[in-house]
């Protein structure tokens, strides 16, 4: 059968039109960008057939970030259902940290929801209730359980003291949890009578108690609620009925885990006020469960609780505890610090500690980058680890072995979870052009065949997302430095583009091939609005070796500042960046760097900075992580006075000519809000165009009200466009 040339031509034209229509996706809007969903937790069931997923998304009407739990199921026959079953498991908007019981019958989680028993008593206006409201400052986290088969969530703990962490027993019959040492109503009344509203800084702080709560008893107590009238003393007591105190600590208890055989608990301690001022506040401890239970009594106010055994003694901040399958070793990674000697900031590496001898050993010492996430599988450890701008999945079976890279996709793997009785693995994956979703693979060696089990960010796949690629340049000392270039849609690898240098915080962090849409990382939105976004991984960044990271010391801003400016020079020289339309910005340490850079050059037409210090003495005193400030500057303020002066933007602020937009959380103590007032006042006195936005109730992270982050980025984009000379796209 013949087809005429005219018909073929029409078909070709029609096909081209369809292709053009298919490729002609709209670009992201500000509103769409801030409706993204992030995945805070992923936990696969012991049999591998279900996954519970924690999400966070903006609730614009309630002006909160909702945190909900979702449940995915499949047929359990080695394959996936044609119609995935993803259901919303909880709907309070305040639920986090799900953990499966080892028998798979329950999912326990923390929730700040108001208990049903209190919902009808809100109108009480007696004096005790007024005092209670003063103390509460909102609801506190308590343990709830819910069946994966559905139904209502059941509260297992109560009181005004929040649950800091919890863990299941190996037989699923008991929940271990930690709270601040509880007080009775009489103890609270005595304290109020003596101290009124006076704050006793440090001296009034108290440590934690670890309790054991029998699940069956707790469920029975919940079922009996409402059948008897509670006394006022019972209502105001922080004691949990039926809970037995099994261990105490003078510090806060965090990140508690139970050994596979149920014989031991391990936990990480922290300062009671959670200010990271001393490395010795953060250590790993172990509790012998059998001995602790034998000492415990039913009377939580007169108990014989055991004292935990300290496993680590170092100058590092441990995190992410997991038991090894041998029931003897406890895995952990390190946020900052060094387990081997005097304090120094290294990349997060993987370690384990022997719970009997206290010996610590590092895994895969030869790996150049940080181990960002890990999970313990049946015969190996699986880790997501960074090299440069990529975060891939790796496997390792023994401490002395090298990490083996698994076959997968380019991009970023994170939030890993393995099943106790299945080879399946669940994880979150994203890349620049793939929004974050949760995936399920049949095994770690089949990562590239994993299928998404969520599609809550589907909208982003229907938008024309920016493309990007790594960019490298030589620093003045010959060191190769790398960063990311994120291009405006339809302008990939174009030349002479207006450029926004967007500096990551940390400084121990890195930008790369991943997707994120929030107030802190909004490169995709900046690119959509016409900017070539340059994300430099300057000296001090992770993914390039510990030596590269340590070269920020003691030149906390001047050395990375040179790296960044030399990157800008290289991009201009290569014809990629338009020298007449250069802007700069960042938050936290990215704000430090922005504040410094505008004192070093007048080439930036606009700057947007947030939560960044302009001097180091006051910041050392107000910061809740003073140990790393002193480390970066080579000592405390009276020990290295000149360096505190030389590395501070405030003493060179008269050189600034760049219009600067400033933001800060009103309650920030990581970088005290006073630093932002100081910067604003200095610029105002010099007549430099500036604007300061203060977000009430927010700390260092703008995590309270989603409108704050949205307004922040909206105004920063306007500022860049106004002074950077690029017309608005959206």
matplotlib code that plots the C-alpha trace (Angstrom):
import matplotlib.pyplot as plt

x = [0.0, 1.5, 1.3, 1.4, 4.2, 1.7, 0.3, 3.8, 4.5, 1.3, 2.1, 5.6, 4.3, 1.6, 4.1, 6.5, 3.7, 2.8, 6.4, 6.8, 3.6, 4.8, 8.2, 6.6, 6.1, 5.3, 7.9, 7.6, 5.7, 6.4, 3.2, 4.0, 7.5, 6.4, 3.8, 6.5, 6.4, 9.5, 10.1, 11.3, 11.4, 11.1, 10.7, 10.1, 8.2, 10.1, 8.6, 9.4, 5.8, 4.9, 6.6, 5.6, 6.6, 6.8, 6.0, 6.2, 4.3, 2.9, -0.6, -1.2, -4.5, -3.2, 0.2, 2.1, 4.1, 2.0, 3.9, 1.8, 2.4, 1.5, 1.5, 2.4, 1.5, 2.2, 1.2, 4.1, 4.8, 8.1, 6.5, 4.6, 0.9, -0.4, -2.2, 0.1, -1.7, -0.5, -2.9, -2.6, -2.2, -2.5, -4.1, -3.3, -0.6, 1.8, 3.1, 6.8, 9.4, 7.6, 9.1, 7.7, 7.4, 9.6, 6.6, 5.1, 1.8, 2.2, 3.7, 4.8, 5.4, 5.7, 2.9, 2.2, -1.5, -3.8, -5.0, -8.7, -9.2, -8.2, -10.2, -13.3, -11.7, -10.2, -12.7, -11.5, -10.5, -9.4, -6.0, -4.3, -5.3, -3.9, -0.6, -0.5, -1.1, 1.9, 4.1, 2.8, 3.7, 1.8, 1.5, 4.5, 5.5, 4.0, 4.1, 1.2, 0.7, -1.4, -2.1, -0.9, -4.4, -5.9, -8.0, -7.4, -4.0, -3.7, -1.8, 0.5, 2.2, 0.9, 1.9, 3.7, 7.1, 7.8, 9.2, 12.7, 13.1, 11.8, 12.6, 10.8, 11.9, 13.0, 9.8, 7.5, 6.0, 7.6, 8.4, 11.4, 11.2, 13.0, 11.7, 13.1, 13.0, 9.3, 7.8, 4.7, 2.1, 3.5, 7.1, 5.8, 3.9, 6.9, 9.1, 6.5, 6.2, 9.9, 10.9, 7.8, 8.8, 12.5, 14.7, 17.6, 19.9, 21.7, 21.1, 17.4, 18.0, 17.5, 18.4, 16.4, 14.9, 14.4, 11.2, 9.9, 6.2, 4.4, 2.4, -0.5, -0.9, -0.7, -3.4, -5.6, -5.1, -6.0, -9.2, -10.1, -9.7, -12.9, -14.3, -12.8, -12.3, -8.7, -7.6, -6.0, -2.7, -3.0, -3.7, -0.7, 1.7, 4.3, 4.3, 3.0, 0.8, 2.5, 5.8, 8.9, 12.0, 15.0, 17.8, 18.7, 21.1, 22.2, 22.0, 19.3, 18.7, 18.4, 18.4, 17.8, 18.0, 17.5, 19.9, 18.5, 18.4, 16.8, 19.5, 20.8, 19.8, 22.1, 21.5, 23.2, 23.3, 23.1, 23.1, 19.9, 19.4, 20.6, 23.3, 26.3, 28.9, 30.9, 31.7, 31.6, 27.8, 27.4, 28.4, 27.1, 25.9, 24.6, 22.0, 21.8, 18.1, 17.7, 19.6, 17.8, 14.4, 15.3, 16.1, 13.0, 9.9, 6.4, 6.8, 8.5, 9.1, 11.1, 13.0, 16.3, 17.0, 20.3, 23.1, 24.0, 27.5, 29.4, 30.9, 32.5, 34.9, 35.9, 35.7, 33.0, 29.3, 27.9, 24.6, 22.6, 22.9, 22.2, 23.1, 25.1, 23.6, 26.3, 24.5, 27.8, 28.7, 26.9, 27.2, 27.3, 28.4, 29.8, 28.2, 31.3, 34.5, 37.0, 36.8, 40.6, 42.0, 41.6, 38.6, 38.6, 35.8, 35.9, 33.4, 30.7, 32.4, 31.0, 32.2, 31.2, 31.9, 32.3, 29.6, 31.8, 35.2, 34.5, 36.9, 36.0, 36.8, 36.2, 34.7, 36.1, 38.8, 39.9, 36.6, 37.1, 33.7, 31.1, 28.8, 25.5, 23.1, 23.4, 21.4, 22.2, 21.2, 21.4, 25.0, 26.3, 25.9, 24.3, 25.3, 24.5, 27.8, 29.0, 31.8, 31.8, 28.3, 26.9, 25.5, 25.5, 24.6, 27.4, 27.7, 30.4, 30.5, 33.6, 35.3, 38.5, 36.9, 36.3, 32.9, 31.5, 29.5, 26.2, 24.7, 22.1, 21.2, 23.1, 21.7, 21.2, 20.1, 19.1, 16.9, 17.6, 15.6, 16.1, 13.8, 14.7, 13.3, 13.5, 16.2, 14.1, 15.3, 13.3, 14.9, 14.4, 15.9, 16.1, 18.1, 18.0, 15.2, 13.6, 11.8, 12.2, 10.1, 10.3, 11.4, 11.3, 13.9, 13.8, 17.4, 20.4, 21.9, 18.7, 18.7, 18.4, 15.2, 13.6, 10.1, 8.6, 6.0, 5.0, 4.1, 3.3, 5.7, 4.3, 3.5, 7.3, 7.6, 5.1, 7.2, 10.2, 12.8, 16.3, 19.2, 22.6, 26.2, 29.4, 31.9, 35.6, 38.2, 41.7, 42.2, 45.2, 47.1, 46.5, 43.7, 40.9, 37.5, 34.1, 30.6, 27.3, 25.8, 22.0, 20.8, 17.5, 15.0, 15.8, 19.2, 21.4, 25.0, 24.2, 26.7, 26.9, 24.1, 23.2, 24.5, 23.5, 26.2, 24.3, 26.5, 25.6, 25.6, 27.5, 30.2, 30.5, 28.0, 27.9, 25.7, 25.1, 22.8, 19.6, 16.2, 15.0, 12.3, 12.2, 13.2, 16.8, 17.6, 15.7, 18.3, 15.6, 13.3, 16.1, 17.1, 13.5, 13.5, 16.3, 19.5, 22.4, 22.8, 26.4, 26.7, 30.4, 31.7, 34.4, 37.2, 35.3, 32.8, 32.3, 32.8, 36.4, 38.3, 39.0, 42.1, 40.0, 37.4, 40.1, 41.7, 39.0, 40.9, 41.8, 40.7, 37.0, 35.9, 38.9, 40.1, 36.7, 36.0, 39.0, 37.7, 34.3, 35.6, 38.0, 35.1, 33.2, 36.3, 36.6, 33.0, 33.3, 36.5, 34.9, 32.1, 29.5, 28.6, 27.7, 30.1, 27.5, 24.8, 26.4, 24.6, 25.3, 23.5, 23.3, 21.9, 23.6, 27.3, 26.2, 25.2, 28.6, 30.2, 27.9, 28.5, 32.3, 32.3, 30.5, 33.4, 35.9, 34.4, 31.9, 31.2, 28.0, 25.0, 22.8, 23.1, 20.6, 21.8, 20.2, 21.3, 24.9, 27.4, 29.4, 31.7, 32.9, 33.2, 29.5, 28.7, 30.9, 29.2, 25.6, 26.0, 24.9, 27.8, 30.7, 33.2, 33.3, 33.5, 36.7, 38.1, 37.6, 39.3, 42.1, 40.9, 38.6, 38.3, 40.9, 43.3, 43.3, 42.2, 43.7, 42.1, 38.6, 39.2, 40.7, 38.0, 35.1, 33.1, 32.1, 35.6, 35.6, 32.0, 32.8, 33.9, 30.4, 28.6, 26.2, 22.5, 21.8, 18.6, 18.7, 16.5, 16.5, 14.5, 13.6, 14.5, 17.7, 20.5, 22.6, 23.5, 22.0, 19.5, 21.6, 24.2, 21.5, 20.5, 24.2, 24.6, 21.5, 22.5, 26.0, 24.6, 21.9, 24.6, 26.6, 23.6, 23.7, 20.3, 19.2, 16.1, 15.8, 12.9, 12.5, 10.3, 8.7, 8.8, 11.4, 14.8, 17.7, 15.5, 12.3, 10.4, 7.4, 5.3, 5.5, 4.5, 7.8, 10.0, 7.7, 7.8, 11.6, 12.3, 9.6, 11.3, 14.8, 13.9, 12.4, 15.7, 17.9, 15.7, 15.5, 19.3, 20.7, 19.0, 17.1, 13.4, 11.0, 10.0, 7.0]
y = [0.0, 3.4, 6.5, 9.9, 12.3, 14.9, 12.6, 11.9, 15.6, 16.3, 13.4, 14.8, 18.3, 17.0, 14.9, 17.8, 19.9, 17.2, 16.9, 20.6, 20.7, 17.9, 19.6, 23.0, 22.5, 25.6, 26.9, 26.8, 29.5, 30.7, 29.2, 25.8, 25.8, 26.1, 23.4, 20.7, 17.7, 16.6, 13.1, 13.2, 9.5, 6.1, 2.8, -0.5, -3.2, -6.3, -8.5, -5.9, -5.7, -2.2, 1.1, 3.9, 7.3, 10.6, 13.8, 17.5, 20.1, 23.6, 24.1, 27.7, 28.1, 26.9, 28.5, 25.4, 22.7, 19.5, 16.3, 13.2, 9.5, 7.5, 3.7, 1.9, -1.8, -4.2, -7.8, -9.3, -11.8, -10.4, -7.8, -4.6, -4.1, -2.5, 0.0, 1.0, 1.3, 4.5, 5.7, 8.5, 6.8, 9.8, 13.2, 15.3, 17.2, 16.6, 13.0, 12.1, 9.4, 6.1, 2.8, -0.7, -3.2, -6.1, -8.4, -5.9, -5.5, -1.9, 1.4, 3.6, 7.3, 10.7, 13.2, 16.7, 16.3, 17.1, 13.9, 13.2, 13.3, 17.0, 18.3, 18.8, 20.5, 23.6, 26.0, 25.3, 28.5, 27.4, 28.7, 25.3, 25.2, 28.7, 27.7, 24.6, 26.6, 28.8, 25.8, 23.9, 26.4, 24.1, 20.3, 18.1, 14.9, 11.7, 8.1, 6.8, 3.5, 2.6, -0.7, -0.9, -2.3, 1.1, 2.5, 5.2, 6.1, 5.3, 7.4, 5.4, 8.2, 11.4, 14.4, 17.7, 16.3, 15.4, 12.1, 12.7, 9.3, 5.7, 2.2, -1.2, -4.2, -7.2, -9.1, -6.2, -6.3, -3.2, 0.3, 2.1, 5.8, 8.8, 12.0, 14.7, 13.6, 13.8, 15.9, 15.5, 18.3, 19.0, 19.4, 21.8, 23.9, 24.2, 25.4, 28.0, 29.2, 29.8, 31.0, 32.5, 33.3, 33.6, 31.7, 29.8, 29.5, 26.1, 25.5, 24.6, 22.1, 18.4, 15.2, 12.3, 9.0, 6.0, 4.1, 0.7, 0.6, -2.7, -2.4, -4.6, -2.7, 0.7, -0.4, -1.6, 1.7, 3.6, 1.5, 2.3, 6.1, 8.0, 5.3, 7.1, 10.7, 11.8, 13.9, 17.3, 15.9, 13.0, 15.5, 17.7, 14.8, 14.0, 10.3, 7.8, 5.1, 1.7, 3.0, 1.7, 3.8, 1.6, 4.1, 7.7, 10.2, 13.7, 14.6, 14.5, 11.1, 11.0, 8.5, 5.3, 1.8, -1.8, -4.6, -7.3, -9.8, -7.3, -7.6, -4.0, -0.4, 2.1, 5.8, 9.1, 11.9, 15.6, 18.7, 19.2, 22.6, 21.1, 23.8, 22.1, 23.8, 20.7, 17.6, 15.5, 16.2, 14.1, 10.5, 6.9, 4.9, 1.4, -0.1, -3.8, -4.4, -7.4, -5.8, -2.6, -4.3, -6.3, -3.1, -1.2, -0.8, 0.1, 3.3, 5.8, 8.3, 5.9, 3.6, 1.9, 2.8, 1.6, 3.9, 3.6, 2.5, 5.1, 3.6, 6.6, 9.3, 11.6, 15.1, 14.4, 14.7, 11.2, 10.6, 8.0, 5.0, 1.5, -1.9, -4.4, -7.8, -9.3, -7.6, -6.3, -3.3, 0.0, 1.8, 5.6, 8.5, 11.9, 15.2, 17.3, 16.6, 13.8, 10.5, 10.0, 13.1, 16.8, 18.5, 19.1, 19.1, 16.1, 14.9, 12.4, 9.0, 5.6, 4.1, 1.4, 1.0, -2.3, -2.3, -4.5, -2.9, 0.6, 0.2, 2.4, 1.6, 3.5, 1.8, 2.3, 4.8, 5.2, 6.8, 10.4, 11.8, 11.8, 9.0, 10.9, 8.1, 4.4, 1.4, -2.1, -5.0, -8.7, -9.2, -5.7, -2.0, 0.1, 3.8, 6.9, 8.7, 11.8, 12.2, 15.7, 16.6, 13.1, 11.1, 7.4, 4.2, 1.9, -1.4, -2.7, -5.9, -5.5, -2.4, -2.7, -3.0, -0.2, 1.0, -0.7, 1.6, 0.0, 0.3, 3.1, 6.5, 9.7, 12.0, 11.8, 8.8, 9.4, 8.2, 4.5, 1.7, -2.1, -4.9, -7.4, -10.4, -9.3, -8.1, -5.1, -1.6, 1.7, 5.1, 8.6, 9.7, 12.9, 14.7, 18.2, 17.2, 14.5, 15.7, 13.7, 10.5, 7.3, 4.2, 0.5, -1.9, -5.7, -5.7, -3.3, -4.8, -3.8, -0.1, 0.8, -1.2, 0.4, 1.8, 5.0, 4.2, 7.9, 10.6, 13.5, 15.8, 14.8, 18.5, 19.1, 16.5, 18.5, 21.7, 22.8, 22.3, 23.8, 21.7, 21.8, 20.4, 20.6, 23.3, 23.3, 26.0, 26.4, 28.4, 30.7, 28.0, 25.4, 23.6, 22.4, 23.6, 22.5, 23.8, 23.4, 25.6, 25.6, 27.1, 28.9, 26.6, 26.4, 28.0, 25.1, 25.8, 29.3, 32.1, 35.6, 34.9, 37.0, 35.1, 34.5, 33.1, 31.0, 29.9, 26.8, 26.8, 24.6, 25.1, 21.3, 20.6, 20.6, 21.4, 18.9, 16.8, 16.8, 18.4, 20.5, 23.2, 25.3, 28.6, 27.5, 25.8, 27.7, 27.5, 26.0, 28.9, 31.5, 29.8, 29.7, 33.5, 34.0, 33.6, 31.3, 29.9, 29.2, 27.0, 26.9, 24.0, 26.1, 25.0, 23.7, 21.7, 18.0, 15.4, 16.3, 14.8, 15.8, 17.9, 20.0, 20.6, 21.5, 24.2, 26.6, 26.7, 29.3, 31.5, 31.0, 33.4, 34.7, 31.3, 30.1, 33.7, 33.6, 30.3, 31.7, 34.9, 33.0, 30.8, 33.9, 35.2, 31.9, 32.0, 35.5, 34.6, 31.6, 33.9, 32.0, 34.8, 38.4, 40.6, 43.4, 41.3, 39.5, 38.9, 36.9, 35.4, 32.7, 31.7, 30.7, 30.1, 31.2, 34.4, 34.7, 34.4, 36.9, 39.5, 39.0, 39.0, 42.3, 43.9, 42.4, 43.5, 45.9, 43.7, 42.2, 44.4, 42.9, 40.6, 38.6, 37.4, 35.6, 34.4, 35.3, 36.8, 39.9, 39.5, 36.6, 37.6, 38.2, 35.3, 33.0, 34.0, 33.8, 30.7, 27.3, 25.6, 27.6, 24.8, 24.8, 28.7, 28.5, 25.7, 27.5, 30.6, 28.8, 29.6, 31.5, 35.3, 36.2, 33.6, 34.7, 38.3, 39.5, 36.7, 37.4, 40.9, 40.1, 37.5, 39.8, 41.7, 44.4, 45.9, 46.3, 47.2, 50.7, 49.2, 47.9, 49.4, 46.5, 46.9, 44.1, 42.3, 40.7, 38.1, 36.5, 34.4, 36.4, 33.5, 32.4, 31.3, 29.4, 32.8, 35.3, 37.7, 40.6, 39.9, 40.8, 44.0, 44.9, 44.5, 46.5, 49.3, 49.5, 49.6, 52.1, 54.4, 54.2, 55.0, 51.6, 50.4, 47.6, 45.9, 43.7, 41.2, 39.5, 36.4, 36.1, 32.8, 31.4, 30.0, 29.3, 27.2, 28.8, 25.8, 27.2, 29.1, 28.3, 31.9, 33.1, 31.1, 32.0, 35.7, 35.4, 34.0, 36.2, 39.3, 38.1, 37.4, 40.9, 42.4, 40.5, 41.7, 45.2, 45.8, 43.0, 44.3, 41.1, 41.5, 39.2, 36.0, 35.0]
z = [0.0, -1.1, 1.0, -0.8, -0.2, 0.9, 3.5, 4.8, 4.9, 6.9, 9.3, 9.8, 10.5, 12.8, 14.7, 15.1, 16.4, 18.9, 20.0, 20.4, 22.5, 24.6, 25.2, 25.9, 29.6, 31.7, 34.1, 37.9, 39.7, 43.2, 44.6, 42.9, 44.2, 47.8, 47.5, 47.3, 49.6, 51.5, 52.8, 56.4, 57.1, 55.4, 57.3, 55.6, 57.4, 58.7, 55.9, 53.2, 52.0, 53.4, 53.8, 56.2, 55.0, 56.8, 54.8, 55.4, 53.5, 53.9, 55.3, 54.3, 56.1, 59.5, 58.9, 59.9, 58.2, 58.3, 59.2, 58.3, 57.9, 54.7, 54.2, 51.0, 50.5, 47.7, 47.1, 48.9, 46.0, 44.8, 42.5, 42.6, 42.2, 39.1, 41.2, 44.1, 47.4, 49.1, 51.8, 54.3, 57.7, 60.0, 59.5, 62.6, 60.8, 63.8, 63.4, 62.9, 63.4, 62.6, 63.8, 63.0, 65.9, 65.1, 64.6, 62.1, 63.9, 65.0, 63.9, 66.7, 66.2, 67.9, 67.8, 69.1, 68.6, 71.5, 73.2, 72.7, 76.5, 76.6, 73.6, 75.6, 78.6, 76.9, 78.4, 82.0, 83.7, 87.1, 88.4, 88.0, 84.3, 83.8, 85.4, 83.3, 80.1, 81.0, 81.2, 78.1, 75.3, 73.0, 72.8, 73.4, 71.6, 72.9, 71.7, 69.6, 67.9, 65.0, 63.2, 59.6, 58.9, 59.8, 62.6, 65.1, 66.6, 70.3, 72.7, 74.9, 76.9, 78.4, 80.5, 80.0, 79.4, 75.8, 74.7, 73.4, 71.7, 71.9, 70.8, 70.5, 72.5, 70.3, 71.2, 70.4, 73.9, 75.4, 74.3, 75.9, 75.9, 77.4, 78.9, 81.1, 84.8, 85.6, 88.3, 90.4, 90.8, 94.3, 92.9, 90.2, 92.8, 95.0, 92.1, 91.0, 94.6, 95.0, 91.5, 89.9, 86.3, 86.9, 84.5, 86.2, 83.2, 83.3, 87.0, 86.6, 83.9, 84.6, 82.9, 81.5, 82.7, 80.5, 81.0, 80.0, 79.1, 78.5, 75.3, 76.5, 79.7, 77.9, 75.5, 78.4, 80.2, 77.1, 76.7, 80.3, 80.0, 80.6, 83.0, 86.0, 87.1, 87.4, 90.3, 89.7, 90.9, 88.4, 85.6, 86.3, 87.0, 84.4, 85.4, 82.9, 84.5, 84.3, 83.1, 85.0, 85.3, 84.2, 83.8, 84.4, 82.8, 83.9, 80.2, 77.5, 75.9, 72.1, 69.3, 71.3, 69.7, 70.9, 70.0, 67.7, 70.5, 72.9, 75.6, 75.3, 74.7, 73.2, 73.2, 72.4, 75.0, 74.5, 76.6, 78.5, 76.8, 73.4, 73.0, 71.6, 73.8, 75.0, 73.1, 76.2, 76.4, 73.2, 73.8, 73.3, 76.3, 76.7, 79.2, 80.1, 79.7, 81.9, 84.8, 84.4, 84.4, 87.5, 89.4, 88.2, 90.4, 89.6, 91.6, 89.2, 92.0, 94.2, 91.8, 91.6, 88.0, 86.6, 85.5, 81.8, 80.8, 78.7, 75.5, 73.8, 75.3, 72.5, 71.0, 68.4, 68.1, 67.4, 65.6, 63.7, 66.0, 64.6, 66.2, 64.2, 63.7, 66.1, 69.0, 70.2, 68.0, 67.7, 64.4, 64.4, 62.3, 63.4, 62.7, 63.6, 65.6, 65.6, 67.5, 67.4, 69.1, 69.7, 68.2, 64.5, 62.0, 59.6, 57.1, 58.5, 58.4, 59.5, 62.8, 65.2, 68.9, 70.8, 73.5, 75.7, 75.4, 74.1, 71.2, 68.2, 64.6, 61.4, 58.4, 54.8, 55.8, 52.2, 51.1, 50.1, 50.9, 53.7, 54.5, 54.6, 55.4, 56.1, 57.1, 58.3, 56.0, 56.7, 55.5, 54.9, 55.5, 52.8, 52.6, 50.6, 50.3, 48.5, 46.0, 44.6, 43.3, 43.3, 46.3, 45.3, 47.1, 48.3, 50.1, 52.5, 54.6, 56.8, 58.5, 56.5, 53.1, 50.6, 49.8, 46.7, 44.5, 43.5, 40.1, 40.1, 38.7, 38.8, 41.5, 45.2, 47.3, 50.9, 53.8, 53.4, 55.1, 54.9, 56.0, 58.7, 56.8, 53.2, 50.7, 49.8, 50.3, 50.4, 49.8, 48.7, 45.4, 43.4, 40.8, 39.3, 36.9, 39.1, 42.2, 45.4, 45.7, 47.7, 45.8, 46.5, 45.1, 45.3, 46.5, 46.8, 43.6, 41.7, 42.5, 38.9, 38.6, 41.6, 41.2, 42.8, 45.4, 45.8, 43.4, 45.7, 43.8, 40.4, 39.5, 39.2, 36.5, 34.5, 34.6, 32.7, 35.3, 35.0, 33.9, 35.5, 35.4, 37.5, 36.9, 37.9, 38.3, 39.7, 42.9, 43.4, 45.2, 42.4, 44.2, 41.9, 43.2, 42.0, 42.0, 40.2, 37.4, 37.3, 34.0, 33.2, 31.4, 27.7, 28.2, 29.1, 28.3, 27.0, 27.3, 28.9, 31.4, 34.4, 37.4, 41.0, 43.2, 45.7, 48.7, 50.8, 54.5, 56.9, 55.9, 56.0, 53.2, 49.4, 46.5, 43.7, 41.6, 43.7, 43.7, 46.6, 46.8, 50.0, 51.5, 52.0, 48.7, 45.9, 43.1, 40.8, 41.3, 40.9, 37.6, 36.5, 37.1, 34.6, 36.7, 36.0, 39.5, 40.5, 43.6, 44.7, 46.8, 48.3, 50.8, 53.8, 51.7, 51.9, 49.2, 48.4, 51.3, 54.9, 53.9, 51.6, 54.3, 56.9, 54.8, 56.0, 59.3, 60.6, 57.6, 58.2, 55.5, 53.7, 52.2, 51.0, 49.9, 47.5, 46.1, 45.4, 43.8, 41.7, 40.5, 39.5, 37.6, 35.8, 34.7, 33.4, 31.6, 30.0, 28.7, 30.8, 33.3, 32.3, 34.4, 34.4, 36.1, 39.0, 42.3, 45.5, 48.4, 51.0, 54.4, 57.7, 56.8, 53.3, 55.0, 56.7, 53.3, 51.6, 54.3, 53.8, 50.0, 49.7, 51.7, 49.3, 46.0, 44.5, 41.5, 42.9, 42.0, 44.7, 47.7, 49.7, 53.1, 56.0, 59.5, 58.9, 61.3, 60.6, 63.6, 65.7, 69.4, 70.0, 67.8, 69.7, 72.9, 71.6, 69.3, 70.6, 68.8, 70.2, 70.0, 66.2, 66.1, 68.2, 66.1, 62.8, 64.2, 66.0, 69.6, 71.8, 71.4, 74.0, 72.6, 68.9, 69.1, 65.8, 63.8, 65.3, 63.9, 60.5, 59.6, 60.5, 57.9, 60.3, 60.4, 56.6, 56.2, 55.0, 51.7, 50.9, 48.0, 47.3, 48.0, 50.6, 51.6, 55.1, 56.8, 60.2, 62.7, 65.8, 68.1, 66.3, 68.7, 66.1, 64.6, 67.0, 65.4, 66.8, 64.0, 61.4, 63.3, 63.5, 59.7, 59.0, 61.3, 59.7, 56.1, 57.2, 58.7, 55.4, 53.2, 51.4, 50.2, 52.5, 53.9, 57.0, 57.5, 60.9, 61.2, 64.6, 66.4, 64.1, 65.1, 62.7, 60.4, 59.3, 60.3, 62.1, 59.5, 55.8, 54.9, 56.3, 53.9, 51.0, 51.8, 52.3, 48.8, 47.1, 48.4, 47.7, 44.1, 43.9, 45.3, 42.9, 40.0, 41.2, 41.7, 39.5, 36.4, 35.4, 34.6, 36.4, 34.6, 36.7]

ax = plt.figure().add_subplot(projection="3d")
ax.plot(x, y, z, "-o")
ax.set_aspect("equal")
plt.show()
